[in-house]
Amino acid sequence: MRWIGALCLGLLAVGAHADPLPKLKLDPHRVAVAGLSSGAYMATQMQLAYPDVFPYAAIVAGGPYACAGGKLDVALSSCMKGAPAADVSALVAKATQRAQSGDNGALKNLAHGKAYLLHGKDDALVAPLVAEAGAQFYQRLRDTVPGLKGLQVVDDGNRAFAHNLPIAATGVDCDKSVSPYLGHCGFDAAGEIFAQLYGKPLHTVGDAKGQLQTFSQNAYRVDNVDPLLADDGYLYVPPSCAAGKPCGLLVAFHGCKQNAAAVGEAFVKDAGFNRWADAYDVAVLYPQTRASMAPLNPQACWDWWGYSGGDYDTRRGVQPRWVIHVVEQLGIAAPR
């Protein structure tokens, strides 16, 4: 999942038909974000921008909030290789200041929040010490911001896997970072993410039986501003949610070169989230990025260094605004 390289050619169509998003009966106390790599940074940005909407976050192979500071060279060095090391205390101070100024939501909303940070010991792309800095960010946030002693931070960094999302099946690619970046490690990361964020399942886990639909991401632009995303995204709705039962919501952000144009439906179907969504009564939103050369994003990463503008990691950022708008359309009242 390299961050700079040749632009993928022959982009695949995500879906021949994209339905409008349904209105679900969502429980605002069971809304979470999760992401891998650039998607991990995006998940952290969404939680810090909207802690009142996303009290729970799962961060897989990502570093601390605001690490890049709007600079690609810093993203490629400090925030991937850990050289020089990120100043975690300064990043905590920045997050606190942004919450106080209104650029982000009030941190008090994380008083009963959760942050689960998963990363592999064999990750050669995002160094383990960078992921550890991500865990330290949440720990220091909990320990220094008044009222956050109840924030649960779990640092899961002792498993042997490379830069990928581990899945329950076994194979020969767990120690590699190769497309579609789902490592056959015999460890069900999706199941552990659900357990960490939502507790015990409501039903027995089995094969996914819900509906995976595509939807037009362009139809949900805010103020007709291009969020630099693909034409279509995905939504998985468990049978219970489709029947009108109250459900949670997980927004799952793929990593670089893991969007549908690059890997087809591998991430949205094979990462393991959907079958656990059935067991937990949780709908899963899979937004999709697009690759571009202007702005420079050839690997279709989520914006965690500023290619979409200077406000990319705040509530004013074009991608965070788009995500929160879509969440609203699904049934969660979001602050403005």
VEXKE-671147 format. One record per residue: residue in one letter; x, z, y of N, C-alpha, C in turn. Coordinates in steps of 0.05 Angstrom, whole numbers, plus 5000, padded with zeros to 4 digits. Layout:
AXZYXZYXZY...
! end
This chain:
M501750004976500050005000501750005025R503349795028505249785051503749725076W504749835098503349835123503849585140I506149455136506749215151507549005131G506548765134507148555115505548305122A505648115104504147865109501147905107L499747765124496847785124495747655098C493947805085492747695060491047455067L491347235052489846995056487546975036G485646805043483446765025481647005022L480747125045479147365044476647305028L475947505011473547474994471047565009A468847435003466247525014465447775000V464647985016463948245005461348224989G459448085000456848074986455247834996A453847704978452247474987449847565003H448947804997446547905012447048195020A446648255045447048525055444448635065D443448845053440948975060441349165084P439249215099439449425120439849695107L441049875122441450145111438750295108P438450435086435950595083436150845099K433850965104433751235116433451435093L435451605090435551795068434752075079K433952245060433352515067435952675063L437552685083440252805081440253095090D441753255075442253535082444653555100P444353635125446653635144448853835136H448254015117450254215109451854105085R451353855076452853745053453953475061V455253455084456353205093459353235095A460853035084463753055081465052785086V467652795090469252545091471552575071A472452345061474752345042476152085047G478752085042480251835045482951845033L484051605027486651565015488451435036S490851545040492851415056491951375085S491751125095490551095122487751205123G486351185101483651305099483751605101A485951725092486252015094486652095123Y488351945137488551995166485951965180M484451755172481751705185479851935179A479952045155478152265148478752505165T481352565169482152785186481152745215Q481552495225480652425252477652465255M476052385234473152425236472352715235Q473752875219473153155218473753295244L476053235256476753355281475053255305A474253005304472552895325469753005323Y468753025299465953115294465853345274P467053575280466953795261464153905257D462353845276459553935273458053755253V459153525247457953335227459353345201F462053365202463653355177465253615173P463953825165465454075160467254065136Y466853865118468453845094470153585094A472653605086474353375085476253385061A476653155048478653135027480752925036I483253005036485352845047487352785025V487552535017489252454995491652285006A494052395004496452265013496352195043G495652385059495652355088497052585102G497652545127499052745142497352885163P498553015182497053175201495653005223Y493553125234491952995255493752925279A493252685290494652585314497652555311C498452525286501352515280502752285295A501552045295502851815307502951815337G501051955349501051965379500751695392G499451505378498951245390501351055388K503351125371505750965370506250875341L506450615336506950515310509550605298D511650605315514250685304514250975294V512751145308512551425299510851445273A508851275271507151265247508951195223L510650995227512350905205514651095197S515351265216517651445211516651725205S515951875226515052155222512652185204C510751995206508152035193508051905166M510151775157510351665130512751765115K515051765128517551845115518252135122G517052245143517752515150520352555165A521452335176523952345190523652205217P523752345239523852645241521252775233A521353025226519053175217517053195240A514453185234512353225254512453505264D511853545289511653805302508853905298V508354055276505654135269504454315290S506054495301504954675322503954525346A505454315354504654155377502153995371L501853905346499353765338496953945337V497354195329495154385329494354445358A496354465376495754505404494254265416K494954025408493553785417490653785407A490253855382487553855371485854065386T487054295391485654505405484854425434Q486754295447486254205475484053995475R484053805456482053605456479253715450A479153915434476554045429475554185454Q477354315468476554455492475754265515S476954025516476353835537473853675531G472853675506470553515499471253245487D473853185486474652935473473952935444N473953175432473053225404471053445404G469753495381467853705379469053975378A467454185382468354455382469354545355L471754655354472954735329471554965315K469955115330468355335318466555235296N465954975296464254865275465654845248L468254895248469754905222470055195212A468555375223468755655215468255695185H466555535174465955545146466555275132G468455125144469254865134471154875111K471754635101473554615078475454375083A477954405075479854185076481354195049Y481053985033482453965008484453745011L487053815007489253625011490653574985L490453324975491553244949493753044954H495953084941498152884943499952914919G501252684912502952684888505852734894K507152864875510052914877511752664877D510552444865512152204862511451994883D510152074905509351884926511851804942A512451544941514851444955514051304982L511451284987510551155012509951355034V508251545028507751765046509052015033A511352095044512952295032511452555028P511952695006510652955001510853145024L513153145038513453335061511553265084V510753005086508852925106506053035099A505353005073502853115064502853425066E505053545061505253835065504853915094A505853745112505353795141502353775147G500953595133498053575136496753835128A497653955106496454215097497254435117Q499654425127500554625146498854605172F498154365179496454325203493854485200Y492554455178489954595174490454895172Q492554975159493155265156493655385183R495155255200495755365227493255355244L491655145241489155135256487455375249R487255435223485655665214486755925224D489455945225490756205232491056255262T490856035278491356075307488856035324V486855895314484455855330482456085325P481556225345479756445340477156355326G476356505307473856445293474056265269L476556175262476855995240477956115215K477956375212478956515189477556425163G475056335166473456255143473955965134L475655815149476355545141477955545115Q476855415094478255405068480155175067V482655225061484755025060485955035032V485854815017486954804990489054584990D491554654985493754474984494454414954D493754184945494054104917496253884916G498853984914501053794916502953804893N502253914871504053944849503553754826R501853554830501253364808503153124810A503753014786505652794784504152524785F503952414809502852144812504052024838A503951754839505151614862503051574884H503451374901501651334924499151184914N497351324903494851204893492751424891L490351344884488151534878488051564848P488651794837488551824808485751804797I485451674774482851654760483151764732A480851814719480851964694482151804671A481951544672483151384650486151404651T487351344628490251354626491451074624G493951044633495250784633498150804640V499250594650502150584656502750564686D500650594703501150554731500950814748C500751044736500451284751502851334769D505251254760507651294776508351064794K506450884797506850644814504850634836S505350474856503450424878502850124879V500950044862500349754859497349724861S496549484871493749424874492249454848P489849574848488249664871488649954879Y490950074872491750334881489950554869L489050514844487650704828489350764804G490850984805492751044784491451164759H491951044736490851144711492551384702C491751614712493451854710492252064691G489852014681488552224665487552454682F487452424707486452624726484352504743D481952614743479652514757479652624786A481052494804481252594831478452604844A476752404839474052404851472552654842G472752724817471352954807472353214820E475053224824476153464836475353474866I475253254879474353244907471553344910F469753254892466953354893466853654888A468353744868468354034862469354204885Q471554114898472654254920470854264944L469454044950467754024974464954134970Y463854084946461054144941460454364921G462554464907462154674888461354564861K459554704846458754614820456754384821P456954194802455053974802452254074795L450253924805447453984800446553874773H447853664764447053534739449553474722T449153404698451353324680452353044689V455053024690456152764699456052564676G455452314683455352094664456051844678D455251624668455651364681453951344706A454951204726453451174751450851014745K448651114754446050984750444650914776G445950964798444650904824445050614833Q444450564858444650294869447050274888L448750074884450850014903450049764918Q449549804944448649574960450649514982T450649264991452249195014450449205039F451649245062450149245087451949115109S450649005129452148875151453349085169Q455949105170457249295188456949195217N456848935221456548835248453848915261A451848955243449149035254449149305266Y451249465262451349735272453549785293R454349565306456249605328455049775350V456749925363455850095385456449955411D454449905427454649765453455949485449N455449375425456449105418459449085419V460849305415463749305415464749265386D466649085383467749025356469449265347P468649395325470349615314472649525297L473049265295475249145279474949215250L472449185240471749225212470848965199A470648975173469648745158466648695164D465748465157462948395161461048585146D461748645122459948815105461349065095G459749265090460649515078458849575054Y459249805042457849885018456550165021L454350195007453050455005452150494977Y452850724965451950794938449751014941V447450964929445251154931444451244902P444851494896444051594869441051574866P440051564841437151544836435551764850S436652014850435152234862434852194892C436952084905436752034934434751814940A434851604923432951384927430051474923A429651684907426951784902425951974924G427652024944426852194966427652484965K429352554945430352824943432452874964P432653114975434753174994437553134982C439253004997441952924986444052985007G446553014997448853025014449852745020L452052735035453252475042456252505042L457652325029460552305030461352035041V462952035063464051795074466851755062A467251545046469751505032471351275044F473651335055475351135069477551045050H477550785044479650665028482250665042G484450605028487050585040487750305049C490150265059491049995067491049815043K490349555047490249355026488449445003Q486549615008484749704988481849644995N481549485017478849405025477849185006A475249125008474048934989475348654990A476248575013477448315015480048304999A481348524995483848534980483548604951V481648784944481448874916478648834904G476948684918474248644909472748914909E471248974888469649214887471049434871A473649414867475049614851474849894862F475249924889475050194900472250304900V470350144907467550244910466250274883K467250154862466050184835467750354816D470350344818472150454798473550714806A473450794831474851034840473651284827G471151274818469951504805467951654822F467751584847465951734865462951704857N462151474847459351424843458151594821R459551624799458351784777458252074785W460152164800459952444810457852474832A457352264847455152264866452552314853D452052194830449652244814449452534806A451652654798451652934788451253124811Y451953054835451653234858449453164877D447952954872445952854891447152804919V449152634919450652564944450852264946A449852154968450251864973453151824983V454251584977456951524985457051275003L458151305027458451085045461350985043Y461650725038464350605036464750405059P465550485082466150295104468550115096Q468649885107470749695101472149595126T474849595125476349485147476849185143R478149065163478948785160481848755169A483248565158486048515166486048335191S488148365207488348205231491248205240M491947995255494547985267494448055297A492148035309491748115337489048245339P488948515340491248695341492648705314L495148805314496848795290495849005269N494548895249493649065226493448885202P495648775193495648575171494748685144Q494948945141494249065115491549205115A489949145135487149255136487049555134C488849685149488849985150486650085169W485850325165484350465185486150535208D484950555232486650595255487450885258W489950935252491051215257493551205274W494150975287496350965305495750825331G493250705334492450615360492050325364Y491750165342491349875346488649815358S486749995357484049945368483750055397G485850185407485650305434486750585434G487250685458488450945462486851185453D484251145450482451365442481751365413Y483451225397482751175369482251425352D483451645359483051885343481452105357T479552015374477752195388474952085385R473052235397470252145396469851885411R471651815429471351565444472451325429G473851365407474951155392472850965380V473450705380471450515371470650545342Q472550615325471950645296470450915291P471351145303469751385300466851355310R466551225333463851185344462151015325W463350815313461850645294461050815269V462850965258462251125235460051325240I460151465263458151665268455451535273H455451295284452951145288451651075262V453250985243452150915216451151165202V452551385205451651635193448951715205E448651675231446051735243443851555232Q444451305227442451125216441551215188L443351335174442651435147440951685147G441051825170439252055171440452315181I442952315192444152555202444252545233A443052745245443152755275445952825283A447152655300449952705308449952755338P451952915348452152975376453252735392R452752735417453652525434455652635454
! end
